[in-house]
Amino acid sequence: EALEIPDGARVVELGAGTGSNLEALDRACPLARLASVQLVDLCPPLLAVARRRVAGLGNVEVIEADATAWRPAQPVDRVYLSYALTMMPDWQAVLANAHAMLAPGGRLGVVDFHLPEAAGRMEKAFWRRWFGHDGVHLSGRHLPALRSLCRESLVRERRAALPYLPVVRAPYYLYVGTKAA
């Protein structure tokens, strides 16, 4: 919703995996009203699930490609990453590429786990170890990098409950920025 996707928009999700975010996207802006949606990921088994999910949706395309290098044929209105940036080793290149594919005035949205600046050394070590088991590489550098790319529209740092650890709350952020015109 914070991306404020207009009718007729061209949308890209980088690190789309199985395409499960399409349901939330459809609630925010019905897919039928979008010009195109491109789901980009490198993992063939996840993309196979995404292809089954989008069967029959003529304006949705599933693309096997590297998020550091793939670009759409024309600039897009919205690019988003949902809990994917921390799984991409060259996340700086991913952000630069996401920004480059946006049309002027386009919006970049990212939600992901992170290491808050205010967290202590022990807390940061705990979260790095906890998430590292799943190939998630937390960083406190994502938000500063995002802030340097776009004009900030929304930044929220929050914490969410974790399964099996009801008392512990994992830090995450929600960022939406607008590319300069």
NUSE-226536 format. One line per 5 residues: number of its first residue (from 0); their letters; for each residue x negated, y, z of C-alpha. Coordinates in nm, 4 decimals, decimal comma. Each point is the difference from the previous one (the first is absolute). Layout:
BEGIN
NUM	A	X Y Z; ...
***
This chain:
BEGIN
0	EALEI	0,0000 0,0000 0,0000; -0,2838 0,2410 0,0809; -0,1281 -0,0350 -0,3567; 0,3212 0,1700 -0,1188; 0,0157 -0,1952 -0,3235
5	PDGAR	0,2092 0,1777 -0,2630; 0,2158 -0,1703 -0,2601; -0,2032 -0,0816 -0,3098; -0,3290 -0,0227 0,1905; -0,2916 -0,2208 -0,0978
10	VVELG	-0,1186 -0,1884 0,3107; -0,3076 -0,2153 0,0688; -0,0632 -0,2213 0,3017; -0,3650 -0,0960 0,0462; -0,0594 -0,3176 0,2002
15	AGTGS	0,3589 -0,1052 -0,0685; -0,0465 -0,3677 0,0888; 0,3313 -0,1827 -0,0317; 0,1954 0,3141 -0,0848; 0,1886 -0,0120 0,3294
20	NLEAL	-0,0007 0,3804 0,0268; 0,2385 0,0223 -0,2941; 0,2929 -0,0431 0,2382; -0,1006 0,3102 0,1981; -0,0720 0,1876 -0,3218
25	DRACP	0,3447 -0,0920 -0,1322; 0,1613 0,1336 0,3199; -0,1929 0,3289 -0,0266; 0,0683 0,0430 -0,3711; 0,1919 -0,2675 -0,1907
30	LARLA	-0,2384 -0,1787 -0,2378; 0,2446 0,0372 -0,2884; -0,0438 0,3790 0,0189; -0,3801 -0,0151 -0,0360; -0,1797 0,0218 -0,3340
35	SVQLV	-0,2515 -0,2644 0,1032; -0,1487 -0,1848 0,2953; -0,3402 -0,1666 -0,0333; -0,1116 -0,2447 0,2663; -0,3781 -0,0471 -0,0010
40	DLCPP	-0,1969 -0,2653 0,1876; -0,2973 -0,2330 -0,0542; 0,1418 -0,3192 0,1531; 0,1649 -0,2322 -0,2574; 0,2011 -0,2096 0,2535
45	LLAVA	0,1501 0,3140 0,1568; 0,0747 0,1457 -0,3410; 0,1767 -0,3228 -0,1010; 0,2451 0,0636 0,2860; 0,0339 0,3635 -0,1114
50	RRRVA	0,0790 -0,1091 -0,3570; 0,2798 -0,2250 0,1250; 0,1293 0,2845 0,2171; 0,0173 0,2482 -0,2911; 0,1420 -0,2385 -0,2599
55	GLGNV	0,2732 0,1849 -0,1856; -0,1168 0,3479 0,1027; -0,0994 0,1541 -0,3319; -0,1677 0,3075 0,1468; -0,2243 -0,1907 0,2458
60	EVIEA	-0,3356 -0,1373 -0,1132; -0,2354 -0,2260 0,1972; -0,3664 0,0565 -0,0814; -0,3038 -0,2064 0,1009; -0,2760 0,2582 0,0340
65	DATAW	-0,2535 0,1615 0,2299; 0,1411 0,3047 0,1797; -0,3384 0,1735 -0,0245; 0,0090 0,0086 -0,3797; 0,3475 -0,0663 -0,1458
70	RPAQP	0,1853 0,3028 -0,1314; 0,3469 0,0331 -0,1509; 0,0358 0,1154 -0,3603; 0,1225 0,3401 0,1186; -0,0111 0,1908 0,3297
75	VDRVY	0,2584 -0,1067 0,2579; 0,2199 0,1838 0,2468; -0,0564 -0,2171 0,3054; -0,2717 -0,2416 0,1176; 0,0219 -0,1887 0,3268
80	LSYAL	-0,1876 -0,2623 0,1997; 0,1652 -0,1883 0,2836; -0,2341 -0,1810 0,2403; -0,2394 -0,0665 -0,2870; -0,2745 0,2617 0,0230
85	TMMPD	-0,1625 -0,1697 0,3006; -0,0319 -0,3187 -0,2062; -0,1831 0,1703 -0,2878; -0,3786 0,0070 0,0445; -0,0513 0,3097 -0,2177
90	WQAVL	0,2906 0,1957 0,1403; -0,1628 0,3331 -0,0897; 0,0068 -0,0966 -0,3699; 0,3626 -0,1122 0,0369; 0,1012 0,3386 0,1418
95	ANAHA	-0,1925 0,1876 -0,2692; 0,1692 -0,2119 -0,2670; 0,3455 0,0458 0,1561; -0,0508 0,3765 0,0029; -0,1273 -0,0013 -0,3598
100	MLAPG	0,3087 -0,1838 -0,1297; 0,2405 0,2492 0,1585; 0,1520 0,2748 -0,2103; -0,0407 0,3523 0,1429; 0,2573 0,0360 0,2776
105	GRLGV	0,0146 -0,3808 0,0375; 0,0026 -0,1573 0,3428; -0,2279 -0,2578 0,1609; 0,1341 -0,2043 0,2898; -0,1953 -0,2339 0,2268
110	VDFHL	0,1031 -0,1928 0,3079; -0,2600 -0,2192 0,1686; -0,1632 -0,1009 0,3242; -0,2910 0,2136 0,1162; -0,2324 0,1015 0,2798
115	PEAAG	0,1277 0,3219 0,1576; -0,2635 0,2627 0,0642; 0,1016 0,0159 0,3662; -0,0458 -0,3754 0,0562; -0,2856 -0,1050 0,2248
120	RMEKA	-0,2855 -0,2301 -0,0969; 0,1568 -0,3049 0,1678; 0,3374 0,0553 -0,1668; -0,1623 0,0422 -0,3406; -0,2041 -0,3181 0,0500
125	FWRRW	0,3155 -0,1890 0,1010; 0,1967 0,1108 -0,3083; -0,2895 -0,0673 -0,2382; -0,0314 -0,3527 0,1341; 0,3773 -0,0619 0,0102
130	FGHDG	0,0623 0,1116 -0,3575; -0,3309 -0,1308 -0,1342; 0,1296 -0,3575 0,0336; 0,2454 0,0771 -0,2804; -0,2433 0,1818 -0,2270
135	VHLSG	0,1308 0,3406 0,1068; -0,2799 0,2530 0,0416; 0,1117 0,2902 0,2137; -0,1451 0,3436 -0,0458; 0,0359 0,3407 0,1536
140	RHLPA	-0,1110 0,1502 -0,3308; 0,3177 -0,0578 -0,2047; 0,1976 0,2986 0,1249; -0,2840 0,2517 -0,0426; -0,0563 -0,1336 -0,3536
145	LRSLC	0,3706 0,0298 -0,0821; 0,0148 0,3515 0,1411; -0,2871 0,1018 -0,2275; 0,1803 -0,1308 -0,3121; 0,3453 0,1529 0,0222
150	RESLV	0,2008 0,2742 0,1601; 0,1479 -0,1636 0,3067; 0,3760 -0,0434 0,0030; 0,0293 -0,2425 0,2908; -0,2387 -0,1654 0,2437
155	RERRA	0,1186 -0,2150 0,2873; -0,2201 -0,2084 0,2264; 0,1991 -0,2616 0,1873; -0,0206 -0,3347 0,1721; 0,2042 -0,3131 -0,0682
160	ALPYL	0,0657 -0,3160 0,1982; -0,1817 -0,3158 -0,0997; 0,1382 -0,3541 -0,0040; -0,1162 -0,2029 0,2993; -0,1364 0,3100 0,1771
165	PVVRA	0,3075 0,1969 0,1074; -0,1958 0,2398 0,2224; -0,2673 0,0865 -0,2580; 0,0833 0,2486 -0,2758; -0,2072 0,0186 -0,3175
170	PYYLY	-0,0968 0,3430 -0,1356; 0,1140 0,0920 -0,3488; 0,0525 0,3118 -0,2064; 0,2431 0,1250 -0,2605; -0,1381 0,2515 -0,2488
175	VGTKA	0,1620 0,1816 -0,2911; -0,1911 0,2594 -0,1991; 0,0671 0,1984 -0,3159; -0,2529 0,0406 -0,2825; -0,0730 0,3619 -0,0840
180	A	0,1756 0,1283 -0,3093
***
